């Protein structure tokens, strides 16, 4: 469902983008940006996630961001899954992103994306041992999960100071401790400060 919604939003983005020659995007070098990551899924399985990230463009191609990360996960018992649980995960995350291609609209006639980038992301999450397998630890208390995600994506500018990104990441530490299953799909919106 998420990949289909992301594809529809992404294909509709060019209609929202300015025509060529209008409102040319200024250089991003030295600019701060905000990535307000959020997710909400309610039902038998509930997933609420918030990770507001503040980033900085070192150059037009290279950027870094960091911020807090919070997840609430709950599972109601059902015929398919007889166990139920409720847990909170919290910590921080940071990423580095490098644009391999910028201003793709100048040589790709369909104007489907502006940037093609690679990303490396680290996150440290405090997780409950009871719900995430942690060998050698008692069932109560918490442990620090350290995740390393790598991948890439595309960005479509939406006006001068906003953009939308679609990413596909791979959790290199995927295990029973990981809150993710590979591949990890994300859709995000970025806001640049003047």
Backbone as JSON Lines, residues from 0, in Angstrom:
{"i":0,"aa":"X","n":[0.82,-1.19,0.0],"ca":[0.0,0.0,0.0],"c":[0.87,1.26,0.0]}
{"i":1,"aa":"X","n":[1.89,1.3,0.9],"ca":[2.76,2.46,0.97],"c":[3.48,2.72,-0.34]}
{"i":2,"aa":"X","n":[4.07,1.69,-1.0],"ca":[4.74,1.98,-2.27],"c":[3.79,2.55,-3.33]}
{"i":3,"aa":"X","n":[2.54,2.07,-3.37],"ca":[1.58,2.61,-4.36],"c":[1.23,4.06,-4.06]}
{"i":4,"aa":"X","n":[0.99,4.38,-2.77],"ca":[0.67,5.77,-2.4],"c":[1.85,6.68,-2.71]}
{"i":5,"aa":"X","n":[3.05,6.21,-2.41],"ca":[4.25,7.0,-2.66],"c":[4.4,7.27,-4.15]}
{"i":6,"aa":"X","n":[4.16,6.25,-4.98],"ca":[4.27,6.41,-6.42],"c":[3.25,7.42,-6.94]}
{"i":7,"aa":"X","n":[2.02,7.36,-6.47],"ca":[0.99,8.31,-6.91],"c":[1.38,9.73,-6.51]}
{"i":8,"aa":"X","n":[1.81,9.91,-5.25],"ca":[2.23,11.25,-4.81],"c":[3.41,11.75,-5.62]}
{"i":9,"aa":"X","n":[4.35,10.87,-5.87],"ca":[5.55,11.28,-6.59],"c":[5.26,11.64,-8.03]}
{"i":10,"aa":"X","n":[4.37,10.88,-8.68],"ca":[4.03,11.19,-10.06],"c":[3.19,12.46,-10.17]}
{"i":11,"aa":"X","n":[2.45,12.8,-9.11],"ca":[1.66,14.04,-9.11],"c":[2.52,15.26,-8.8]}
{"i":12,"aa":"X","n":[3.69,15.05,-8.23],"ca":[4.54,16.16,-7.82],"c":[4.94,17.1,-8.96]}
{"i":13,"aa":"X","n":[5.24,16.62,-10.17],"ca":[5.59,17.56,-11.23],"c":[4.51,18.59,-11.53]}
{"i":14,"aa":"X","n":[3.26,18.25,-11.32],"ca":[2.18,19.21,-11.55],"c":[2.25,20.35,-10.53]}
{"i":15,"aa":"X","n":[2.78,20.05,-9.36],"ca":[2.9,21.06,-8.32],"c":[4.18,21.87,-8.43]}
{"i":16,"aa":"X","n":[5.16,21.36,-9.15],"ca":[6.45,22.02,-9.28],"c":[6.32,23.2,-10.24]}
{"i":17,"aa":"X","n":[7.17,24.23,-10.05],"ca":[7.1,25.38,-10.96],"c":[7.6,25.01,-12.36]}
{"i":18,"aa":"X","n":[7.11,25.74,-13.34],"ca":[7.57,25.52,-14.7],"c":[9.03,25.94,-14.8]}
{"i":19,"aa":"X","n":[9.74,25.38,-15.79],"ca":[11.14,25.74,-15.97],"c":[11.27,27.23,-16.18]}
{"i":20,"aa":"X","n":[12.33,27.78,-15.56],"ca":[12.55,29.2,-15.72],"c":[11.85,30.03,-14.66]}
{"i":21,"aa":"X","n":[10.89,29.49,-13.98],"ca":[10.2,30.21,-12.93],"c":[10.75,29.8,-11.58]}
{"i":22,"aa":"X","n":[10.97,30.75,-10.71],"ca":[11.38,30.49,-9.34],"c":[12.51,29.46,-9.28]}
{"i":23,"aa":"X","n":[13.61,29.73,-9.98],"ca":[14.75,28.81,-9.95],"c":[15.19,28.62,-8.51]}
{"i":24,"aa":"X","n":[15.46,27.39,-8.16],"ca":[15.86,27.06,-6.79],"c":[17.25,27.63,-6.51]}
{"i":25,"aa":"X","n":[17.4,28.31,-5.37],"ca":[18.7,28.85,-5.02],"c":[19.64,27.74,-4.56]}
{"i":26,"aa":"X","n":[20.9,28.06,-4.47],"ca":[21.9,27.1,-3.97],"c":[21.52,26.67,-2.56]}
{"i":27,"aa":"X","n":[21.73,25.4,-2.25],"ca":[21.42,24.89,-0.91],"c":[22.62,24.96,0.01]}
{"i":28,"aa":"X","n":[23.8,25.23,-0.53],"ca":[25.02,25.27,0.26],"c":[24.88,26.25,1.43]}
{"i":29,"aa":"X","n":[25.17,25.76,2.63],"ca":[25.09,26.61,3.82],"c":[23.69,26.8,4.36]}
{"i":30,"aa":"X","n":[22.72,26.06,3.84],"ca":[21.32,26.21,4.28],"c":[20.92,25.08,5.23]}
{"i":31,"aa":"X","n":[20.06,25.42,6.17],"ca":[19.48,24.43,7.07],"c":[18.16,23.94,6.48]}
{"i":32,"aa":"X","n":[17.78,22.72,6.81],"ca":[16.5,22.18,6.35],"c":[15.9,21.32,7.44]}
{"i":33,"aa":"X","n":[14.59,21.13,7.37],"ca":[13.83,20.35,8.34],"c":[13.21,19.16,7.63]}
{"i":34,"aa":"X","n":[13.35,17.96,8.25],"ca":[12.73,16.75,7.74],"c":[11.78,16.25,8.83]}
{"i":35,"aa":"X","n":[10.5,16.57,8.75],"ca":[9.55,16.16,9.8],"c":[9.0,14.75,9.57]}
{"i":36,"aa":"X","n":[9.81,13.71,9.87],"ca":[9.39,12.33,9.64],"c":[8.29,11.95,10.62]}
{"i":37,"aa":"X","n":[7.22,11.34,10.1],"ca":[6.11,10.89,10.95],"c":[5.42,9.7,10.26]}
{"i":38,"aa":"X","n":[4.86,8.82,11.07],"ca":[4.13,7.67,10.54],"c":[3.01,7.34,11.51]}
{"i":39,"aa":"X","n":[1.86,6.97,10.97],"ca":[0.72,6.59,11.79],"c":[0.0,5.43,11.12]}
{"i":40,"aa":"X","n":[-0.11,4.32,11.84],"ca":[-0.82,3.16,11.35],"c":[-1.6,2.6,12.54]}
{"i":41,"aa":"X","n":[-2.92,2.56,12.42],"ca":[-3.78,2.12,13.52],"c":[-4.52,0.85,13.14]}
{"i":42,"aa":"X","n":[-4.79,0.01,14.13],"ca":[-5.53,-1.22,13.87],"c":[-5.08,-2.3,14.84]}
{"i":43,"aa":"X","n":[-5.16,-3.56,14.39],"ca":[-4.68,-4.66,15.22],"c":[-3.21,-4.45,15.56]}
{"i":44,"aa":"X","n":[-2.45,-3.98,14.57],"ca":[-1.07,-3.59,14.78],"c":[-1.01,-2.07,14.68]}
{"i":45,"aa":"X","n":[-0.53,-1.41,15.72],"ca":[-0.44,0.05,15.73],"c":[1.03,0.46,15.7]}
{"i":46,"aa":"X","n":[1.33,1.42,14.85],"ca":[2.7,1.93,14.7],"c":[2.62,3.45,14.61]}
{"i":47,"aa":"X","n":[3.15,4.13,15.62],"ca":[3.22,5.59,15.62],"c":[4.69,5.96,15.7]}
{"i":48,"aa":"X","n":[5.13,6.8,14.79],"ca":[6.56,7.14,14.75],"c":[6.73,8.63,14.48]}
{"i":49,"aa":"X","n":[7.69,9.25,15.18],"ca":[8.03,10.66,14.98],"c":[9.55,10.8,15.04]}
{"i":50,"aa":"X","n":[10.11,11.52,14.08],"ca":[11.55,11.75,14.04],"c":[11.83,13.08,13.33]}
{"i":51,"aa":"X","n":[11.64,14.19,14.03],"ca":[11.93,15.49,13.4],"c":[13.44,15.7,13.31]}
{"i":52,"aa":"X","n":[13.95,15.85,12.1],"ca":[15.39,15.98,11.89],"c":[15.73,17.38,11.41]}
{"i":53,"aa":"X","n":[16.83,17.93,11.91],"ca":[17.34,19.22,11.45],"c":[18.61,18.93,10.68]}
{"i":54,"aa":"X","n":[18.69,19.43,9.44],"ca":[19.82,19.14,8.59],"c":[20.54,20.39,8.12]}
{"i":55,"aa":"X","n":[21.72,20.16,7.54],"ca":[22.55,21.25,7.04],"c":[23.22,20.8,5.74]}
{"i":56,"aa":"X","n":[23.17,21.65,4.73],"ca":[23.83,21.38,3.45],"c":[25.25,21.92,3.51]}
{"i":57,"aa":"X","n":[26.23,21.02,3.56],"ca":[27.63,21.42,3.55],"c":[27.98,21.96,2.16]}
{"i":58,"aa":"X","n":[27.49,21.27,1.13],"ca":[27.61,21.73,-0.25],"c":[26.23,21.51,-0.89]}
{"i":59,"aa":"X","n":[26.1,21.82,-2.17],"ca":[24.83,21.56,-2.86],"c":[24.55,20.06,-2.94]}
{"i":60,"aa":"X","n":[25.58,19.23,-2.88],"ca":[25.41,17.79,-3.01],"c":[25.46,17.03,-1.68]}
{"i":61,"aa":"X","n":[26.17,17.54,-0.69],"ca":[26.41,16.83,0.57],"c":[25.64,17.47,1.72]}
{"i":62,"aa":"X","n":[24.85,16.64,2.44],"ca":[24.1,17.16,3.58],"c":[24.11,16.15,4.72]}
{"i":63,"aa":"X","n":[23.9,16.66,5.92],"ca":[23.82,15.85,7.14],"c":[22.61,16.3,7.93]}
{"i":64,"aa":"X","n":[22.0,15.37,8.69],"ca":[20.86,15.73,9.54],"c":[20.88,14.85,10.78]}
{"i":65,"aa":"X","n":[20.3,15.36,11.86],"ca":[20.18,14.58,13.09],"c":[18.98,15.06,13.89]}
{"i":66,"aa":"X","n":[18.51,14.17,14.79],"ca":[17.37,14.52,15.62],"c":[16.9,13.34,16.46]}
{"i":67,"aa":"X","n":[15.89,13.57,17.29],"ca":[15.35,12.5,18.13],"c":[14.47,11.56,17.31]}
{"i":68,"aa":"X","n":[14.26,10.35,17.85],"ca":[13.44,9.36,17.17],"c":[12.6,8.63,18.22]}
{"i":69,"aa":"X","n":[11.29,8.57,18.0],"ca":[10.37,7.91,18.93],"c":[9.42,7.0,18.15]}
{"i":70,"aa":"X","n":[9.18,5.8,18.7],"ca":[8.2,4.87,18.1],"c":[7.35,4.26,19.2]}
{"i":71,"aa":"X","n":[6.07,4.15,18.93],"ca":[5.14,3.41,19.78],"c":[4.62,2.25,18.95]}
{"i":72,"aa":"X","n":[4.77,1.03,19.46],"ca":[4.31,-0.16,18.74],"c":[3.39,-0.96,19.65]}
{"i":73,"aa":"X","n":[2.28,-1.42,19.12],"ca":[1.41,-2.31,19.9],"c":[0.78,-3.33,18.96]}
{"i":74,"aa":"X","n":[0.53,-4.51,19.51],"ca":[-0.07,-5.61,18.77],"c":[-1.19,-6.18,19.63]}
{"i":75,"aa":"X","n":[-2.4,-6.22,19.08],"ca":[-3.51,-6.85,19.78],"c":[-3.52,-8.33,19.46]}
{"i":76,"aa":"X","n":[-3.9,-9.14,20.42],"ca":[-3.99,-10.58,20.18],"c":[-5.06,-10.87,19.13]}
{"i":77,"aa":"X","n":[-4.8,-11.84,18.27],"ca":[-5.75,-12.22,17.22],"c":[-5.6,-13.71,16.96]}
{"i":78,"aa":"X","n":[-6.41,-14.23,16.06],"ca":[-6.34,-15.65,15.71],"c":[-4.99,-15.98,15.06]}
{"i":79,"aa":"X","n":[-4.4,-15.02,14.36],"ca":[-3.13,-15.25,13.69],"c":[-1.93,-15.01,14.61]}
{"i":80,"aa":"X","n":[-2.1,-14.15,15.6],"ca":[-1.02,-13.82,16.52],"c":[-1.58,-13.81,17.93]}
{"i":81,"aa":"X","n":[-1.41,-14.88,18.69],"ca":[-2.04,-14.98,20.01],"c":[-1.42,-14.09,21.09]}
{"i":82,"aa":"X","n":[-0.28,-13.48,20.82],"ca":[0.35,-12.63,21.83],"c":[0.02,-11.17,21.57]}
{"i":83,"aa":"X","n":[0.0,-10.4,22.63],"ca":[-0.2,-8.97,22.49],"c":[0.93,-8.26,23.23]}
{"i":84,"aa":"X","n":[1.23,-7.05,22.8],"ca":[2.27,-6.27,23.48],"c":[2.06,-4.79,23.21]}
{"i":85,"aa":"X","n":[2.77,-3.99,23.99],"ca":[2.77,-2.53,23.85],"c":[4.15,-2.05,24.3]}
{"i":86,"aa":"X","n":[4.85,-1.29,23.46],"ca":[6.2,-0.86,23.81],"c":[6.51,0.5,23.21]}
{"i":87,"aa":"X","n":[7.48,1.18,23.82],"ca":[7.97,2.48,23.37],"c":[9.45,2.34,23.03]}
{"i":88,"aa":"X","n":[9.86,2.84,21.89],"ca":[11.25,2.87,21.48],"c":[11.65,4.33,21.35]}
{"i":89,"aa":"X","n":[12.81,4.7,21.83],"ca":[13.23,6.09,21.72],"c":[14.74,6.18,21.63]}
{"i":90,"aa":"X","n":[15.2,7.26,21.04],"ca":[16.63,7.47,20.87],"c":[16.89,8.59,19.9]}
{"i":91,"aa":"X","n":[17.9,8.42,19.07],"ca":[18.26,9.45,18.11],"c":[18.7,8.83,16.81]}
{"i":92,"aa":"X","n":[18.77,9.67,15.77],"ca":[19.21,9.2,14.47],"c":[19.93,10.33,13.76]}
{"i":93,"aa":"X","n":[20.78,9.95,12.82],"ca":[21.53,10.92,12.01],"c":[21.76,10.3,10.64]}
{"i":94,"aa":"X","n":[21.8,11.14,9.61],"ca":[22.12,10.62,8.28],"c":[23.05,11.56,7.54]}
{"i":95,"aa":"X","n":[23.76,10.96,6.59],"ca":[24.56,11.7,5.62],"c":[24.04,11.35,4.26]}
{"i":96,"aa":"X","n":[23.89,12.35,3.41],"ca":[23.3,12.15,2.08],"c":[24.17,12.84,1.03]}
{"i":97,"aa":"X","n":[24.43,12.13,-0.07],"ca":[25.2,12.7,-1.15],"c":[24.42,12.55,-2.46]}
{"i":98,"aa":"X","n":[24.21,13.68,-3.15],"ca":[23.47,13.67,-4.42],"c":[24.41,13.28,-5.57]}
{"i":99,"aa":"X","n":[24.13,12.15,-6.19],"ca":[24.92,11.71,-7.34],"c":[24.57,12.53,-8.58]}
{"i":100,"aa":"X","n":[23.29,12.83,-8.72],"ca":[22.8,13.64,-9.84],"c":[21.96,14.77,-9.26]}
{"i":101,"aa":"X","n":[22.25,15.99,-9.69],"ca":[21.42,17.13,-9.3],"c":[20.85,17.77,-10.57]}
{"i":102,"aa":"X","n":[19.74,18.41,-10.46],"ca":[19.06,19.08,-11.59],"c":[18.84,18.13,-12.75]}
{"i":103,"aa":"X","n":[18.32,16.94,-12.46],"ca":[18.07,15.94,-13.5],"c":[17.04,16.42,-14.51]}
{"i":104,"aa":"X","n":[16.2,17.37,-14.12],"ca":[15.17,17.87,-15.04],"c":[15.77,18.55,-16.26]}
{"i":105,"aa":"X","n":[17.04,18.92,-16.18],"ca":[17.69,19.57,-17.32],"c":[18.01,18.59,-18.44]}
{"i":106,"aa":"X","n":[18.15,17.27,-18.12],"ca":[18.47,16.31,-19.17],"c":[17.53,15.11,-19.2]}
{"i":107,"aa":"X","n":[16.59,15.0,-18.25],"ca":[15.57,13.95,-18.29],"c":[14.26,14.63,-18.69]}
{"i":108,"aa":"X","n":[13.73,14.33,-19.88],"ca":[12.59,15.08,-20.41],"c":[11.28,14.93,-19.61]}
{"i":109,"aa":"X","n":[11.1,13.87,-18.83],"ca":[9.82,13.65,-18.16],"c":[9.68,14.43,-16.86]}
{"i":110,"aa":"X","n":[10.74,15.0,-16.35],"ca":[10.71,15.8,-15.12],"c":[10.14,14.99,-13.94]}
{"i":111,"aa":"X","n":[10.6,13.74,-13.79],"ca":[10.12,12.88,-12.71],"c":[10.85,13.12,-11.4]}
{"i":112,"aa":"X","n":[12.1,13.59,-11.46],"ca":[12.83,13.86,-10.23],"c":[13.91,14.89,-10.5]}
{"i":113,"aa":"X","n":[14.37,15.53,-9.42],"ca":[15.44,16.52,-9.52],"c":[16.8,15.94,-9.12]}
{"i":114,"aa":"X","n":[16.82,15.17,-8.03],"ca":[18.08,14.64,-7.5],"c":[18.0,13.14,-7.33]}
{"i":115,"aa":"X","n":[19.13,12.48,-7.55],"ca":[19.3,11.07,-7.25],"c":[20.42,11.01,-6.21]}
{"i":116,"aa":"X","n":[20.16,10.38,-5.05],"ca":[21.14,10.43,-3.97],"c":[21.35,9.08,-3.31]}
{"i":117,"aa":"X","n":[22.46,8.97,-2.58],"ca":[22.75,7.82,-1.72],"c":[22.73,8.34,-0.29]}
{"i":118,"aa":"X","n":[22.38,7.45,0.65],"ca":[22.24,7.87,2.04],"c":[22.77,6.78,2.98]}
{"i":119,"aa":"X","n":[23.44,7.2,4.04],"ca":[23.87,6.34,5.13],"c":[23.25,6.9,6.39]}
{"i":120,"aa":"X","n":[22.59,6.03,7.16],"ca":[21.87,6.49,8.35],"c":[22.23,5.62,9.55]}
{"i":121,"aa":"X","n":[22.47,6.27,10.67],"ca":[22.72,5.56,11.93],"c":[21.6,5.93,12.9]}
{"i":122,"aa":"X","n":[21.13,4.94,13.67],"ca":[20.18,5.26,14.73],"c":[20.44,4.39,15.94]}
{"i":123,"aa":"X","n":[20.32,5.01,17.09],"ca":[20.42,4.3,18.36],"c":[19.07,4.36,19.04]}
{"i":124,"aa":"X","n":[18.48,3.2,19.3],"ca":[17.15,3.15,19.91],"c":[17.19,2.35,21.21]}
{"i":125,"aa":"X","n":[16.61,2.9,22.25],"ca":[16.44,2.18,23.5],"c":[15.19,1.31,23.34]}
{"i":126,"aa":"X","n":[15.38,-0.02,23.47],"ca":[14.29,-0.96,23.22],"c":[14.13,-1.91,24.41]}
{"i":127,"aa":"X","n":[12.9,-2.38,24.63],"ca":[12.64,-3.29,25.74],"c":[13.1,-4.7,25.39]}
{"i":128,"aa":"X","n":[13.85,-5.31,26.31],"ca":[14.36,-6.67,26.1],"c":[13.23,-7.69,26.01]}
{"i":129,"aa":"X","n":[12.14,-7.43,26.69],"ca":[11.03,-8.37,26.72],"c":[10.44,-8.61,25.33]}
{"i":130,"aa":"X","n":[10.42,-7.57,24.47],"ca":[9.76,-7.67,23.17],"c":[10.72,-7.85,22.0]}
{"i":131,"aa":"X","n":[11.99,-7.55,22.21],"ca":[12.99,-7.71,21.16],"c":[14.08,-8.62,21.7]}
{"i":132,"aa":"X","n":[14.28,-9.71,21.05],"ca":[15.2,-10.74,21.5],"c":[16.59,-10.16,21.78]}
{"i":133,"aa":"X","n":[17.07,-10.35,22.98],"ca":[18.4,-9.9,23.36],"c":[19.08,-11.03,24.11]}
{"i":134,"aa":"X","n":[19.83,-11.9,23.43],"ca":[20.42,-13.06,24.1],"c":[21.4,-12.64,25.21]}
{"i":135,"aa":"X","n":[21.37,-13.41,26.27],"ca":[22.27,-13.13,27.39],"c":[21.78,-12.05,28.34]}
{"i":136,"aa":"X","n":[20.6,-11.49,28.08],"ca":[20.05,-10.45,28.94],"c":[18.78,-10.98,29.61]}
{"i":137,"aa":"X","n":[18.48,-10.53,30.82],"ca":[17.19,-10.9,31.41],"c":[16.05,-10.27,30.6]}
{"i":138,"aa":"X","n":[14.83,-10.76,30.81],"ca":[13.69,-10.28,30.03],"c":[13.22,-8.88,30.39]}
{"i":139,"aa":"X","n":[13.66,-8.34,31.5],"ca":[13.2,-6.99,31.86],"c":[14.33,-5.99,31.6]}
{"i":140,"aa":"X","n":[13.96,-4.74,31.51],"ca":[14.93,-3.69,31.23],"c":[14.99,-3.34,29.75]}
{"i":141,"aa":"X","n":[15.99,-2.56,29.41],"ca":[16.12,-2.06,28.05],"c":[17.55,-2.31,27.55]}
{"i":142,"aa":"X","n":[17.72,-2.24,26.23],"ca":[19.05,-2.31,25.64],"c":[19.1,-1.32,24.49]}
{"i":143,"aa":"X","n":[20.3,-0.99,24.06],"ca":[20.5,-0.03,22.97],"c":[20.68,-0.79,21.67]}
{"i":144,"aa":"X","n":[19.76,-0.59,20.75],"ca":[19.88,-1.14,19.4],"c":[20.57,-0.1,18.54]}
{"i":145,"aa":"X","n":[21.63,-0.51,17.85],"ca":[22.34,0.39,16.96],"c":[22.14,-0.07,15.53]}
{"i":146,"aa":"X","n":[21.4,0.71,14.78],"ca":[21.08,0.36,13.4],"c":[21.88,1.16,12.41]}
{"i":147,"aa":"X","n":[22.28,0.52,11.34],"ca":[22.98,1.18,10.25],"c":[22.2,0.87,8.97]}
{"i":148,"aa":"X","n":[21.62,1.9,8.37],"ca":[20.83,1.75,7.16],"c":[21.53,2.44,6.01]}
{"i":149,"aa":"X","n":[21.57,1.78,4.86],"ca":[22.18,2.36,3.66],"c":[21.21,2.21,2.5]}
{"i":150,"aa":"X","n":[21.31,3.1,1.55],"ca":[20.42,3.02,0.39],"c":[20.47,4.29,-0.41]}
{"i":151,"aa":"X","n":[19.36,4.6,-1.04],"ca":[19.3,5.78,-1.87],"c":[17.88,6.15,-2.2]}
{"i":152,"aa":"X","n":[17.77,7.2,-3.0],"ca":[16.44,7.66,-3.36],"c":[16.49,8.79,-4.35]}
{"i":153,"aa":"X","n":[15.31,9.35,-4.57],"ca":[15.16,10.49,-5.48],"c":[14.39,11.59,-4.77]}
{"i":154,"aa":"X","n":[14.66,12.82,-5.2],"ca":[14.0,13.99,-4.64],"c":[13.34,14.78,-5.76]}
{"i":155,"aa":"X","n":[12.15,15.26,-5.51],"ca":[11.42,16.14,-6.43],"c":[11.15,17.44,-5.7]}
{"i":156,"aa":"X","n":[11.63,18.55,-6.25],"ca":[11.37,19.84,-5.62],"c":[9.91,20.24,-5.83]}
{"i":157,"aa":"X","n":[9.34,20.8,-4.79],"ca":[7.96,21.3,-4.82],"c":[8.03,22.78,-4.5]}
{"i":158,"aa":"X","n":[8.28,23.58,-5.49],"ca":[8.47,25.0,-5.25],"c":[9.93,25.28,-4.92]}
{"i":159,"aa":"X","n":[10.2,26.47,-4.39],"ca":[11.56,26.91,-4.13],"c":[12.12,26.31,-2.84]}
{"i":160,"aa":"X","n":[11.32,26.23,-1.78],"ca":[11.84,25.84,-0.48],"c":[11.33,24.51,0.06]}
{"i":161,"aa":"X","n":[10.7,23.7,-0.77],"ca":[10.18,22.41,-0.32],"c":[10.55,21.32,-1.33]}
{"i":162,"aa":"X","n":[10.61,20.09,-0.84],"ca":[10.85,18.96,-1.73],"c":[10.26,17.7,-1.11]}
{"i":163,"aa":"X","n":[10.12,16.69,-1.94],"ca":[9.61,15.39,-1.51],"c":[10.62,14.34,-1.91]}
{"i":164,"aa":"X","n":[10.87,13.36,-1.02],"ca":[11.85,12.31,-1.3],"c":[11.22,10.94,-1.15]}
{"i":165,"aa":"X","n":[11.68,10.01,-1.96],"ca":[11.34,8.6,-1.82],"c":[12.66,7.86,-1.65]}
{"i":166,"aa":"X","n":[12.75,7.06,-0.59],"ca":[13.98,6.33,-0.28],"c":[13.72,4.84,-0.15]}
{"i":167,"aa":"X","n":[14.73,4.06,-0.48],"ca":[14.75,2.63,-0.2],"c":[16.05,2.39,0.56]}
{"i":168,"aa":"X","n":[15.92,1.91,1.79],"ca":[17.08,1.67,2.65],"c":[17.16,0.2,3.03]}
{"i":169,"aa":"X","n":[18.37,-0.23,3.39],"ca":[18.6,-1.59,3.81],"c":[19.24,-1.55,5.19]}
{"i":170,"aa":"X","n":[18.63,-2.23,6.17],"ca":[19.16,-2.29,7.52],"c":[20.26,-3.35,7.56]}
{"i":171,"aa":"X","n":[21.52,-2.92,7.67],"ca":[22.64,-3.85,7.68],"c":[22.7,-4.67,8.97]}
{"i":172,"aa":"X","n":[22.03,-4.22,10.01],"ca":[22.0,-4.94,11.29],"c":[20.69,-5.69,11.49]}
{"i":173,"aa":"X","n":[19.98,-6.01,10.41],"ca":[18.68,-6.66,10.54],"c":[18.83,-7.98,11.29]}
{"i":174,"aa":"X","n":[18.04,-8.11,12.34],"ca":[18.02,-9.32,13.16],"c":[16.71,-9.32,13.92]}
{"i":175,"aa":"X","n":[16.57,-10.24,14.85],"ca":[15.35,-10.25,15.68],"c":[15.29,-9.02,16.58]}
{"i":176,"aa":"X","n":[16.41,-8.33,16.74],"ca":[16.44,-7.1,17.55],"c":[15.97,-5.88,16.77]}
{"i":177,"aa":"X","n":[16.01,-5.94,15.48],"ca":[15.71,-4.78,14.64],"c":[14.22,-4.48,14.59]}
{"i":178,"aa":"X","n":[13.85,-3.2,14.66],"ca":[12.44,-2.84,14.49],"c":[12.01,-2.81,13.02]}
{"i":179,"aa":"X","n":[12.93,-3.07,12.1],"ca":[12.66,-3.0,10.66],"c":[12.78,-4.37,10.01]}
{"i":180,"aa":"X","n":[12.15,-4.5,8.84],"ca":[12.39,-5.64,7.98],"c":[12.8,-5.07,6.62]}
{"i":181,"aa":"X","n":[13.77,-5.67,6.0],"ca":[14.32,-5.16,4.74],"c":[13.44,-5.51,3.56]}
{"i":182,"aa":"X","n":[13.37,-4.65,2.57],"ca":[13.87,-3.29,2.51],"c":[12.95,-2.32,3.27]}
{"i":183,"aa":"X","n":[13.5,-1.16,3.64],"ca":[12.76,-0.13,4.36],"c":[12.41,0.96,3.34]}
{"i":184,"aa":"X","n":[11.11,1.21,3.16],"ca":[10.65,2.26,2.23],"c":[10.26,3.49,3.03]}
{"i":185,"aa":"X","n":[10.63,4.66,2.53],"ca":[10.25,5.92,3.19],"c":[9.86,6.95,2.16]}
{"i":186,"aa":"X","n":[8.89,7.77,2.54],"ca":[8.49,8.93,1.76],"c":[8.62,10.11,2.71]}
{"i":187,"aa":"X","n":[9.31,11.16,2.28],"ca":[9.53,12.29,3.18],"c":[9.36,13.62,2.49]}
{"i":188,"aa":"X","n":[9.12,14.62,3.3],"ca":[9.02,16.0,2.82],"c":[10.08,16.82,3.53]}
{"i":189,"aa":"X","n":[10.74,17.69,2.79],"ca":[11.8,18.54,3.34],"c":[11.39,19.99,3.18]}
{"i":190,"aa":"X","n":[11.71,20.8,4.16],"ca":[11.48,22.24,4.1],"c":[12.8,22.94,4.34]}
{"i":191,"aa":"X","n":[13.17,23.81,3.43],"ca":[14.45,24.55,3.52],"c":[14.2,25.92,4.12]}
{"i":192,"aa":"X","n":[15.11,26.36,4.95],"ca":[15.02,27.69,5.54],"c":[15.7,28.68,4.6]}
{"i":193,"aa":"X","n":[15.18,29.91,4.54],"ca":[15.75,30.93,3.65],"c":[17.13,31.33,4.07]}
